[in-house]
Amino acid sequence: MGQYKNKEFLRSIGLKIESIRTSKGLTHEILAERMGLNDVRQVGRVINAETNFSSSEIFRFSVALGVQPKDLFDFEIELREEFIPPIKKP
């Protein structure tokens, strides 16, 4: 089975990261440096929902931005019927 990727959810996190980054006057380069990244493009890939990322990445972003990890999840999504997996019958 391939890796699951919900682009809408990832985009919501990316928008939150971008909003906090700009409110603090940080460039992508400074954010990448604070995260210890050699490739600034990784910041853009996360913000633009081009890649999945781990909970460890959430931690790195939160520390680099000076916010709590929960702040990166401060958004609402529409819970649609197709998101709910069917219950398997025994």
C-alpha positions in Angstrom: 0.0 0.0 0.0 1.3 3.5 -0.9 1.8 6.3 1.5 -1.4 8.2 2.3 -1.4 11.9 1.6 -4.3 14.3 2.3 -3.3 17.3 0.3 -6.1 19.5 1.8 -4.9 18.8 5.4 -1.2 19.3 4.5 -2.1 22.5 2.7 -3.9 23.8 5.9 -0.8 23.1 7.9 1.4 24.8 5.3 -0.8 27.9 5.3 -0.6 28.1 9.1 3.2 27.8 8.9 3.4 30.4 6.2 1.1 32.8 8.2 3.2 32.5 11.4 6.5 32.8 9.4 5.4 36.1 7.7 3.9 37.5 10.9 7.3 37.1 12.5 9.1 38.6 9.6 11.1 35.4 8.8 12.3 34.5 5.3 12.2 30.9 4.1 16.0 31.0 4.3 16.0 32.0 8.0 13.4 29.4 8.8 15.4 26.7 7.1 18.5 27.8 8.9 16.7 27.7 12.3 15.5 24.2 11.5 19.0 23.1 10.6 18.1 22.4 7.0 20.7 22.5 4.2 18.0 22.8 1.5 15.7 25.8 1.8 13.4 24.2 -0.8 12.2 21.7 1.8 10.4 24.6 3.6 8.6 25.5 0.4 7.7 21.9 -0.3 6.0 21.6 3.2 4.3 25.0 2.9 3.0 24.1 -0.6 1.8 20.6 0.5 4.1 18.9 -2.0 5.4 16.4 0.5 4.2 14.5 3.5 6.1 15.2 6.7 6.5 13.6 10.1 5.6 14.7 13.6 9.3 15.4 14.1 9.1 18.0 11.3 6.2 19.6 13.1 8.3 19.9 16.2 11.2 21.4 14.2 8.9 24.0 12.6 7.3 24.9 15.9 10.7 25.4 17.6 12.0 27.4 14.6 8.9 29.6 14.6 8.8 29.9 18.4 5.3 28.5 18.8 3.7 25.5 20.3 3.2 22.5 18.0 -0.6 22.8 18.6 -0.5 26.3 17.1 0.4 24.7 13.7 -2.9 22.8 13.9 -5.1 25.8 14.7 -7.5 25.5 11.8 -10.6 23.7 10.9 -11.3 21.3 8.1 -14.5 20.1 6.6 -15.1 16.5 7.7 -16.6 14.9 4.6 -18.2 11.5 4.3 -15.5 10.2 2.1 -12.9 10.7 4.9 -14.7 8.1 7.1 -13.5 4.6 6.3 -16.1 1.9 6.2 -16.5 -0.5 9.1 -15.4 -4.0 8.2 -17.9 -6.7 9.0 -16.5 -9.9 10.7 
